[in-house]
Amino acid sequence: LRSVERRVDELVRDGAPATLEALRPHLAMVGEEVEIDGVPGRLEGSDDDGALRVRRDGRTVRVTSGVLRARSPAGSG
């Protein structure tokens, strides 16, 4: 709980970009193949307003909502 309180205090004091930058190294699944609402891509990270950056069809798109899931390796059923 103290950790959460500390992050909220940082958010109020420093703003969202600084808080997101501090949390970015802890983002799971970066570099992995994912699906968001059934659409495949590779998770590249997040931007300064918290949107996920996902590489799809040779370009990076911002994703602001949806269900994120790890993709199963090909042939693993």
Salt bridges, closest charged atoms under 4 A:
GLU10 OE2 - ARG6 NE 3.77
GLU10 OE1 - ARG7 NH1 2.95
ASP14 OD1 - ARG13 NE 3.00
GLU21 OE1 - ARG24 NH1 2.40
GLU33 OE2 - ARG42 NH2 2.77
GLU33 OE1 - ARG71 NH1 3.35
ASP47 OD2 - ARG62 NE 2.68
ASP48 OD1 - ARG24 NH2 3.30
ASP49 OD2 - ARG62 NH2 2.65
